[in-house]
Amino acid sequence: MENIFNVAKKTMAFTLAETLIVIGVIGIVSALTLPNLNSSTGDKEKVAKVKKIYQNITDAFGRAEAVYGPYEEWFVNDTSPDAKAKRMGERISEFMKVSKNCGSGEGSTTGCFTSGNSHSMNGNASKIWDSANYYRIITADGSSVANNASAIIVDIDGPTKGKYTLGHDLFVFCYNADKKTIIPDGDNKTFAELASDSLGEGAYMASWIIKYDNADYLKIQSVSGSTVTCKNGNTMTETNPTCK
């Protein structure tokens, strides 16, 4: 019996070489899968942040109208763009959790919003959000928010992190007179138009996230008419707006 037991133990054992091979295979598999896993996690976090700040902004806007009346009547006594931006910013931020308020005017970008040119998704220099005609705050969750009288720009990474790029950490919302509320910029665009914008400026990507609940626009390789091709070779459609 003892000899049989010893043979069984030897049969079940792994050599050092076999162990090293297994570890090597695990390492290769991890190297191949972890980048995709990290990307997926980052995209989900981006989607969650955009949806959360959009909900906060629309809630604050609705509460401000309940107190101060319709948006169209807010600027009766305001003539300059700076005054209008200040009026809108003060009324909306009153109903948001704010960690820092930089106000409006020259120099108010300090500490609340990244200064200088932002970038579009295709890498070109885009708009400047640190002009005097914007009112700026940082929300309690660390997002930077800048507004003029009709548009709201959000940097979900705050003033010191991220790419400062549309569609990556910068997202645009605006007031819509027909719907009488704040909507993502590009809300009226078609699926193909939104997909095309992901390869251009990227100002409509908040609309993509709100409509399709993902950030797979980052995985688009090309757009030809209504045909949207992903980097992995899959074709994306409006009924299946993902690259999976």
N, C-alpha and C positions, 0 to 999 in steps of 0.2 A: 504493500500500500504506500509506503514512504517513497519508493522509486517512482510510482505512478504520479504521486503528488508533485514531486520535483520536476518531472517531465512536463506536467501541466503548467507549472509556473514558468518554465523556460519557454513554452509555446506561446504564452500570453504576453511575454515581455517584448518591448520595443528596443531596437538598437539605437545608439546615439545618432547614427546616420538617418534612420527612419524618422526620428523625432525632428531632426533639423529640416528634413524635406517637408514634413507636415507644417512646421512653423513658416518655412519659406512660401508654401502655397497659400497659407492664411495671409501672409504679408502681401502677396501679389493681389489676392482677391480684395483685401482691404484698400490697397492703393487704387484699384479700379473702381470700387464702389463708394468710398468715402467722399470723393469730390462731388459726385451726383447727389449723395445724401445731404451734404452740407448745402449744396445749391438749392435743393428742394426745401430744406428747412429755412434757408434765407428768404426764398420766395414766399413761403407761407407767412413768415414774419412780416414781410413787406405788405402783403395783402391784408393781414390783420391790422396793421398800423394805419393803412390808408382808410380802411372801412371804419375804424374807430374814430379817427380825426374827422372824417366826413360826418359821422353821426353826431359828434360833439358840435361841429359847426352848424349843422342844420337845426339841431335842438336849440342852440344858443340864438340862432337867427329867429326861430319861431317865438322864443320867449321874449326877445327884444321887440318884435313886432307887437306882441301882446301888451307890452308896457308902453312903447313909444308910438304905436300906430303903424300903418303900412309903410313899407320901405320907400315907396315913391315919394312920401311926404317928409322923409328924414332930412333932406338937403335944401329945404325951402330958403333958409337963411344963410346957406353956404355957397360961396361963389368960386373959390379957388380949389384946385384938385387936392391940395394938402388938407384944407379944411374938411372936404368931403371924406377923404381917407380917414382923418381923425374921427369924424362923426361915426362912420361905420365901424371902425375899429373899437372905439370906446363902447359902443352899444352892444356889439357882439361879445367882446371880451368880458363884459360885465357878467355874463352868464356862463363863462368858462372857468375852469380851474387854471389859474395863471401863476407860474413861478417867477416870471420876470416880465415887466412891461417897459418897453423902450420908447413907446409913443411914436410920433411922426416928426418929419422935418429933417434937415441936414444933420448927419451924424447920429441919427437915432438907430442906425443899424448895429452900432457897437454892442456886442454881447448878445444880440437877439437873432441876427441873420448873417449868413456868410456874405462878405462884400465882393464886389466885382462881378464879372460876367459869369453866368451859369453856362452850362453846355447842353446842347441837344443830344439826342441819342446817337446821331451819326458822328458826334465828336466836334461839331462846329460850335463856336462861341454863340451863345444865345442872348437872352435878355438880361437886363440888370434889375435886380429886385431891391437894391439898396438906395434908390433915388429918394428925393425928399417927399415924393407923393405916395409913400407907403407908410402904413401904421404897423408896428411890429411887436410881437409878444413871443414868449416861450411858454408853452403849456406845461402842466404839471408832469406829463409823461415825457417831456424833453423835446417835443416837436417845436420847430420854429414856424411861426405863422406871420405872413405879411399880406396886407390888403390895401387896395386903393378903393375907389367908390363902387367898383363893380366886380373886381376879381380878387380871389384869395389864393395865395401861393403857400404851399406847405412844404417844409423840409423835414421829413419824418426822422432824420438823424440828428436834428439840431444844428447849431451854427458852427460846430467844430469837427464834425465827423462826416463820413460818406463822400460820395463823388461830386455832390453839388451838380447833379445832372438830371434833366427831365426824364421821367420814367424809371429812374433808379431810386432817387431819394427826394426829388422835387415833383410835386403834383399840383395841378391847377384846377380850381373851382371858380364858378362865376354865378352871378345873379341872372336868372332867366325871367324876363318880363311876362312871358306867356304862362309859365308854370308858377310864377310868383314865389320862387324859392331859390336856394342855392343848389346848383347842379354841378357835376363834374364837367369840365370843359370837354367838348366833343360828344356830349350826350346824344346829339341828333345825328351823329355819323354812323354810316353803315359798318358792318363787320370788316369789309375789305378796306374801307377808308381808315378804320382804326388800325388794322394790320399794317397798312402802308405807312401810317404815321410812326409806327414803332421803328421803322427804318429811316425816318427823317428826324423831325424835331422832337417828337415824343410828348407834346403838350396834352394829348388826349388820353394818356395812359391811365389816369384816374378813372376815366369813363370805362376803359377796358376792365379794370379791376372790379368796379361796381357792377358791371353787366355780367361778367363771366366768372367772377370769383377766383381768378388765378392770375399769375404773372407770366404766363407762357408766351406773351409777346416778346419776352427776352430771348426766346428760343427760335424765333422766326428767321429763316434764311432768305426767303424771297417772296415777293407778291407779284402775281401776273393776273390782272383782272380780278376775278373772284377766287383764283387758285392761290392758296397760301401754303408754302412749303416750309417745313421745320428743318432745323439743322441736322436732325437725326433721320431725315428722309421721309418722315410721315407727312401726310397732308392734313391741314387743319380746316375745319368748316365752322359755320356759325352754330350749327347744332352740336358740334363737337369741337369747341374752341380750345383744344389742348394738343400738345405734341406727343401724348402717350399713345 
